[in-house]
Amino acid sequence: MAKSALNNGCLVKWYEEYADGHGIIKDAGFGLIVEQVQHHPDYYRVYRTKHEDVLCFHNANLEKLNNE
């Protein structure tokens, strides 16, 4: 996601891909940015509302929904 920086509390759409590297979407949903992962600026912890958990996502698998 090169558009604009993701900040804590941003509403995002997340995409989870299969690990085979072919870009096939395994799951998707909405969530909130919890924090940026220390020492890995391209990764964010996201609270996924669909699963009620927190998972790490690369910024390429996140789409910012609100215009803050």
N, C-alpha and C positions, 0 to 999 in steps of 0.2 A: 504494500500500500504506500505509494509514493505521493499521494495527493496532499494530505495534511497530517500533521502529527496526531497521534492518538494519546489522549490524556485519561487519567483515572476518571471513571464515571461516564465515559463516552459510550453511547449506544452503538453496537456493531452487529453486523451479520457475520457469522463465522462459517467456515467451510472446513470439513475434515475429509482428507483424501485417504485412499488406500495406500499402503506403504510400498506398493510395487513401482511407484514413480511414473505412472501413466496419466496422472491427473484426473482419475475417476473419482467423483465425489461420493464419499461413503455416508456422510451425514451433514446437515446444515441447520442453522437456527439463529436465534437472536441472543445477545448477551451484553454484559457491561464489562468494560476494562477495569480490572482490579488494580493491576500494577504492571510496570515494565520490568522484565526480568533483568536483574543485575548482571553485568558483564556480557549480556546478549541483547543489544539495543533493538534488534529486529524481532524479538519475541515478547509477547504479552500474556499475562494471566487473565483469563476471561471467565467470568461467572456465566455459565450457560443456563438460561432460564428453563429450557426444555428438559434438561437432565438434573437441574439443581445441584451442580457441582462446579469446580474450577479446573480448567485445563489450560495448558500453554499452547499458543498459536503463533506461527510466523506471521508477520504483517502482510505477506502475500495472500494469506487465507482469511483476512479480515477486511470488511468493507464498512467504513464509517457511515452511520445513518443520520446523525444529527449534525447540524452545521455550526458547531461551536468553534 
